[in-house]
Amino acid sequence: MRDTITIGSIAGFISTTILTLFAWTVQLFGFKFITTWETAASIFLNSNLIHAPIGYLVGFIAQFALGAVFGIIVAYTLRLTGKDFYLLKGIGVGALIWLASIGLFMRFLHIDLYGRGDPHSNLMAIIEFNILGIINSFIVKKYAKFLIK
């Protein structure tokens, strides 16, 4: 596939689906943390609406939209820098997006994150961003056909 935005969006959607299944599996084993969809819902809704039906809907839509943007960023990174060391680049992009989104962007806009003080949720967010970066970079590396100019 030659379209960078399309392959990035597809990779982001697939990786977000896998991430969601991973988070649910971890929760089934009894680990308590705030999921990415809950964090996404908390950006747009008051805390009392996060676990209401509208919170689930908004949270999942936001999570998958952000996943698609994440995939596009990974796709452009690999397009511009090459596909060598793609897994490290995916992890690097994941780390940068984690720092930029949770560390800078939300603080700059004064968005009060749901569960900011929970260390388990923050650690899980780092793991999740790494998973997204690895899966996105693998899919883009495997299926993208970038033209060399």
N, C-alpha and C positions, 0 to 999 in steps of 0.2 A: 504494500500500500504506500503510495507516494504522498498522500495528504497528511501533513504533520498534525494538524488539529484533529482530524478524524481518528487517527491511530492513537493519539494521546488521550482523546475522550474515551475511546473504547477501552484502552488500557486502564484508565482511571476508574471506569465503571466496573470492570472486572476486578481490579484490585480492591475497590471499596466493598464489593460483594464478598470477597474472600475475607477482608478485614472484619466485616460485620459478623460473618459466621465464626471467625476466630474469637471475637469478643464475646459472643454468646456462649461459645464452648468454654471459655475461661470462666465466665460467670456461672455456668452450670457446675463447675468444679468448686464453687463456693467462694471465689475471689470477689471481693467487693471493690468496685471502682466506678467512676463516672465514664460512660461510653462517649464516643465521639458524636453520636447523634444527639445525646443529651446536651453536650456542650454546644453543638450547633443550634439546637432548639433554644438554649438559654441566651444565645445572641439575639434572637428575634422575639422571644416571648418572656413574659414574667415567669418566675420560678413556679408559681402555682399551676401553670398550664403545661409544663414540660411533660408530665406523665398523663395528660389528658389526650384524647384522640387527636386533637389538633397539634399537640406537641410532638406526637409520634410522626405525624405527616410532615410537619415543618422540619423536624429534626432529620428525617431520612432524606427529604428533598435537598436540604442544605448539605448534608453529608455527601450525597452523591454528586451534587454540583461542585462542591469543593474537591471531591475525588477526581472529577473530570478535569478541573483546572490544574490539579496536581499532575495528572497524566500528561497534559499539554506542556507543562513546564519541563517535565522529564523528557518528553519527545523533542522539544526544541533544544534542550541541553545536549542530548545525544546527536541531534542533527548538526549543531554548531561545533561540537567538540569531538565528534566521532564516537563509534560504538565500542572502542577498546575500553576496558575496565568499566563496563556498563553498570555492574552491580555497585561498585564503589561510588560511581557518579549518582546512581539512584539513592544510595544512602546519604550522600552529601546533599543532594537536593532535598531529601526528607528532613535532614537536620536544619538546613536553611529555612525551609518552610515552617518547621516547628518553631524555630527561634523567631522568625518574622511574624508569624500569625499569633502565637500565644504570648511570646515574649515582648514584641514591640507593637504590632498592629492593634491588638485589643487593649493594651495599656494606653496607647496614643489616643484611641477613640473613647477611652474611659468605659469600655465594656466590662462589666463586672462578671467574670467567668463563674459559672456554677461549679463549685468545688475547687476553686483555685488553691485552697490550703490543704488539699488531700494529696499526700505524697504518693499513694498507690495509683491514683488517677493520673498524676503527672508522669510517673514512671511508665504507666501503660500507654500514655500518649506518645512518649518517645519510642516505645516498641512499635506502636501502630504506625507512626510516620516512617520508621525503618522498613516495616513490612510493605507499606505502600510504595516506597521508593524501590525496593527490590523487585516487587512484582511488576510495577510499571516499567522499569528499565528492562526487565527480561522480555516482556511482551513487545515493547518498542524495538528492542534489538532484534528479536526474532522476525517480526512482521513488517517493519518499516523498510522501505526502499527509498533512501534519500539520494537525490541526484547530486553529483559533485559538480560544482560550478567553477 
